[in-house]
Every structure is written in structure tokens, then in C-alpha cells.
């Protein structure tokens, strides 16, 4: 799988985000900068903060972006890089989240406070008894959740009214909320995943081998993805474990598409891995450095990652299916020329492409697997190679792109 584009910053990428409409990408780096790109990888603007830039989040349409820094400031920018709001907390701000329309945002700070903003300024804050390392706001902006070192999960409505708290066995590593705020998930250093309804009822909890470091839910909370040191977990809303993947390394961040079809995970073995809903690896990429952060669009088509060596890398999941369908079509063409009936295989390839276009990636993988099985029943299909460099080539090429040999007259 090849990236659509890459960009090299001057230091580790601490966080990346991609807008719901797939048009804009934001990044926060240890080089103190906030970066803002369009989908093609063009750097639209960058802003240097007064300290390590820790976190960044973006509205669905890309019109607003919130970021935080070790300079204790919370920044809200518009799409053109103009500062709409700047607020200085009393200590480092570690985590931020923004509503789908960019109308409100939440931040958590080492000064023990949860801060809630609209575009005009701070609406309210709430002081906990410990650092606030993780926050999230519902897409509709009606609810916010926060996790603190004081072991508590806090749940608020938009006005700042504390609706409920829940005390876990240790400090909170991660929190997440469904689009409409109906469900909340949290991961604690006590090695448990907690799942609540919006009334604060604990619906289920699950003990992991190591503390959960990142937890994300699909838009409707039908699916929950969790990463820990050494393993990725995937659950349905009832708490049933659907699949697990052993990474063997810390996976600092895992994200799930809004429809639950795609899970993307970064790991400190330099791997970025994309899974479908049933846990099959769609593709993986060696980033050459620890993958510290990842994000994915709501529809699952695009994903972006940030690495320890400062690289921002953008991918298009549709390209995987197009490449695989083209490769399998080459094989079906060969088999047809050999007198084989490959109508069913070609039908499966068309179904796979259509499913991928509709962002039904699990079905797309099913159709690809079905086609591969049918082709294997016919026997091995020879691989075309350049007679000069012996690299794999495509039948329609007239010149080898690797050694320059002319393939057709």
C-alpha cells in the first residue's frame, strides 16, 4: 500500500486529525507547530505555539480546528489559520475535542480543570481533583466526557451541569463518546474498559491484559475499538469481544470509522495496520518509525498517521481495492484466454469495487476473498516479469518502469 502523500515536520508528530468530509488534515508536533493541509497534501498554513503542541481536533467540515500546547494555551483557528479564540489555562493542556459543526469544544488540563468553549469564548470550567488527561465532546455538542487522574469519569451537558461521575480503580487513560452522546466508553489504568449509557449506568466492563491507552466508538456506538500495549480489541455494544489482534508492541492510538467498517491502528513496531469489521488485515504499512498517532474519516476511505520521526502520511483505502481488483482481473483475463469460465469471478470483482465505493469494506473483502478462492481452483496463474530486470510488470505496459526496457514494439 503506497501513501497518497507524505510531509516531514521537524520533530515527532504528537497528534493528527482529518475532517469528516475528508478535505482537511491537521497535525500537532513536538516542534511546537500546528500544521493544516488540504487533502492533496498542500500545506495551507502552520502556526508556532510557545511549547510542544500536544493535541489537535477538527470540525467535520474543516472550518474550525482546536489545538493545545505546553504553553498552557488552547487555540481555536478557522480554516484560514486565523485565531478565533485563544485561552490560557493554569498549566499544560493535554487533550482537546470539537463538535461536528465546530460550535463548541472541550479541553483537559494539568491544572485539574475541564474547559468548555463556544466560538465566543469559555462557557464554563469544572475543577476535578487531578490532572485531566482525556476529554471528548459529542458530535452534536450536547454532551462532554472527561477522565481524570483522580480515577473519575465525568459526564456533563452543554451548560456545564455535571450529570454523573463514576469512580474507576485507577487514573483514566482514555475516554470516548458516541455522536449523540448516548454512550460513553472509558479505559482506566486499572486494566478495565468501562461502557456506560448517558445516564451513567455501567452497561459492561472488560478486563484487559494491559491498561487501555486508546478507546474509540463508532458513530452509533455499535462498535468499540481499544488498543493496549500488545493487543487491539474490538467489541460490539453489548460488550461481546468480536476479535482481538496481537501486535506484540504498544499501540498508542487506534481509530474506528463512523460506520464501524474500518479500524486503523498505529504501533511502536513501525506498523500502520488497517482492519475490516471482522478483524481481517486489509493492508499494513511500514512507516520506518514508531507510529504515534492515527485518524480516519467518518466513511473510512482516508486515513492519516504521524510518526516519531516527524512524518505525516496520508492513505486512500479505495486504492487497495482498486489495485487488488486490477491484479485479480489480470488473472481472470489469463484464465479466460486459457478457455476457463471466469464469469463468476468477474462478477465478484465488480461487487467488490461497488462495495468499496459504498464504503462497505467488510463486504468488499468478502468478495475479493471469494474471487481469489475461485481463481485458485483453476491452478496457478503465471506472473509476468520483465525479461531484463525480472521485476513484476503489468501486461499493458510498453516500457518497464524499473529498468527502462521496451516491452512492446
ChimeraX attribute file (.defattr): number of C-alpha atoms within 10 A of each C-alpha:
attribute: neighborCount
match mode: 1-to-1
recipient: residues
	/A:1	14
	/A:2	12
	/A:3	14
	/A:4	16
	/A:5	15
	/A:6	16
	/A:7	14
	/A:8	14
	/A:9	20
	/A:10	13
	/A:11	18
	/A:12	24
	/A:13	30
	/A:14	23
	/A:15	27
	/A:16	30
	/A:17	26
	/A:18	32
	/A:19	25
	/A:20	22
	/A:21	14
	/A:22	20
	/A:23	16
	/A:24	25
	/A:25	30
	/A:26	27
	/A:27	29
	/A:28	32
	/A:29	29
	/A:30	21
	/A:31	19
	/A:32	22
	/A:33	23
	/A:34	30
	/A:35	20
	/A:36	26
	/A:37	19
	/A:38	17
	/A:39	18
	/A:40	13
	/A:41	17
	/A:42	13
	/A:43	14
	/A:44	14
	/A:45	15
	/A:46	15
	/A:47	15
	/A:48	15
	/A:49	20
	/A:50	14
	/A:51	18
	/A:52	23
	/A:53	28
	/A:54	25
	/A:55	26
	/A:56	30
	/A:57	28
	/A:58	32
	/A:59	27
	/A:60	23
	/A:61	17
	/A:62	24
	/A:63	16
	/A:64	27
	/A:65	29
	/A:66	29
	/A:67	29
	/A:68	31
	/A:69	29
	/A:70	19
	/A:71	18
	/A:72	23
	/A:73	22
	/A:74	27
	/A:75	20
	/A:76	28
	/A:77	19
	/A:78	17
	/A:79	19
	/A:80	11
	/A:81	18
	/A:82	12
	/A:83	15
	/A:84	15
	/A:85	17
	/A:86	16
	/A:87	15
	/A:88	14
	/A:89	18
	/A:90	14
	/A:91	17
	/A:92	24
	/A:93	31
	/A:94	24
	/A:95	27
	/A:96	28
	/A:97	27
	/A:98	32
	/A:99	25
	/A:100	22
	/A:101	16
	/A:102	25
	/A:103	16
	/A:104	27
	/A:105	31
	/A:106	29
	/A:107	30
	/A:108	30
	/A:109	29
	/A:110	20
	/A:111	18
	/A:112	22
	/A:113	24
	/A:114	30
	/A:115	24
	/A:116	24
	/A:117	20
	/A:118	19
	/A:119	15
	/A:120	10
	/A:121	15
	/A:122	16
	/A:123	16
	/A:124	15
	/A:125	15
	/A:126	15
	/A:127	13
	/A:128	18
	/A:129	13
	/A:130	18
	/A:131	25
	/A:132	30
	/A:133	26
	/A:134	27
	/A:135	29
	/A:136	28
	/A:137	31
	/A:138	27
	/A:139	24
	/A:140	18
	/A:141	23
	/A:142	16
	/A:143	26
	/A:144	29
	/A:145	26
	/A:146	29
	/A:147	33
	/A:148	30
	/A:149	21
	/A:150	18
	/A:151	21
	/A:152	23
	/A:153	29
	/A:154	22
	/A:155	26
	/A:156	19
	/A:157	17
	/A:158	20
	/A:159	11
	/A:160	17
	/A:161	12
	/A:162	14
	/A:163	13
	/A:164	15
	/A:165	16
	/A:166	15
	/A:167	15
	/A:168	20
	/A:169	13
	/A:170	17
	/A:171	22
	/A:172	30
	/A:173	23
	/A:174	26
	/A:175	29
	/A:176	28
	/A:177	32
	/A:178	26
	/A:179	22
	/A:180	17
	/A:181	25
	/A:182	16
	/A:183	24
	/A:184	28
	/A:185	25
	/A:186	29
	/A:187	32
	/A:188	29
	/A:189	19
	/A:190	18
	/A:191	20
	/A:192	21
	/A:193	23
	/A:194	21
	/A:195	25
	/A:196	18
	/A:197	16
	/A:198	19
	/A:199	13
	/A:200	18
	/A:201	13
	/A:202	14
	/A:203	14
	/A:204	15
	/A:205	16
	/A:206	14
	/A:207	14
	/A:208	19
	/A:209	11
	/A:210	17
	/A:211	20
	/A:212	30
	/A:213	23
	/A:214	23
	/A:215	26
	/A:216	27
	/A:217	29
	/A:218	25
	/A:219	22
	/A:220	18
	/A:221	25
	/A:222	17
	/A:223	25
	/A:224	27
	/A:225	25
	/A:226	29
	/A:227	30
	/A:228	27
	/A:229	20
	/A:230	17
	/A:231	20
	/A:232	26
	/A:233	20
	/A:234	24
	/A:235	19
	/A:236	17
	/A:237	17
	/A:238	13
	/A:239	18
	/A:240	12
	/A:241	14
	/A:242	14
	/A:243	15
	/A:244	16
	/A:245	15
	/A:246	11
	/A:247	20
	/A:248	14
	/A:249	16
	/A:250	21
	/A:251	29
	/A:252	21
	/A:253	25
	/A:254	28
	/A:255	27
	/A:256	32
	/A:257	27
	/A:258	24
	/A:259	20
	/A:260	26
	/A:261	23
	/A:262	31
	/A:263	31
	/A:264	26
	/A:265	28
	/A:266	31
	/A:267	30
	/A:268	20
	/A:269	17
	/A:270	19
	/A:271	20
	/A:272	26
	/A:273	18
	/A:274	22
	/A:275	20
	/A:276	22
	/A:277	21
	/A:278	14
	/A:279	19
	/A:280	14
	/A:281	16
	/A:282	19
	/A:283	14
	/A:284	16
	/A:285	15
	/A:286	14
	/A:287	21
	/A:288	13
	/A:289	18
	/A:290	23
	/A:291	31
	/A:292	27
	/A:293	26
	/A:294	28
	/A:295	27
	/A:296	28
	/A:297	23
	/A:298	24
	/A:299	20
	/A:300	27
	/A:301	21
	/A:302	22
	/A:303	27
	/A:304	26
	/A:305	28
	/A:306	33
	/A:307	30
	/A:308	21
	/A:309	18
	/A:310	22
	/A:311	22
	/A:312	27
	/A:313	21
	/A:314	25
	/A:315	20
	/A:316	17
	/A:317	22
	/A:318	16
	/A:319	17
	/A:320	15
	/A:321	22
	/A:322	15
	/A:323	12
	/A:324	15
	/A:325	20
	/A:326	13
	/A:327	12
	/A:328	19
	/A:329	18
	/A:330	17
	/A:331	20
	/A:332	25
	/A:333	14
	/A:334	15
	/A:335	18
	/A:336	13
	/A:337	10
	/A:338	9
	/A:339	9
	/A:340	12
	/A:341	13
	/A:342	19
	/A:343	11
	/A:344	11
	/A:345	22
	/A:346	17
	/A:347	12
	/A:348	21
	/A:349	27
	/A:350	16
	/A:351	17
	/A:352	28
	/A:353	23
	/A:354	15
	/A:355	19
	/A:356	23
	/A:357	14
	/A:358	13
	/A:359	21
	/A:360	21
	/A:361	28
	/A:362	22
	/A:363	20
	/A:364	24
	/A:365	20
	/A:366	14
	/A:367	21
	/A:368	22
	/A:369	14
	/A:370	16
	/A:371	23
	/A:372	16
	/A:373	12
	/A:374	15
	/A:375	17
	/A:376	10
	/A:377	8
	/A:378	13
	/A:379	9
	/A:380	10
	/A:381	13
	/A:382	8
	/A:383	12
	/A:384	12
	/A:385	14
	/A:386	19
	/A:387	12
	/A:388	13
	/A:389	12
	/A:390	12
	/A:391	14
	/A:392	13
	/A:393	18
	/A:394	15
	/A:395	12
	/A:396	9
	/A:397	11
	/A:398	14
	/A:399	16
	/A:400	21
	/A:401	12
	/A:402	13
	/A:403	12
	/A:404	12
	/A:405	14
	/A:406	13
	/A:407	15
	/A:408	10
	/A:409	5
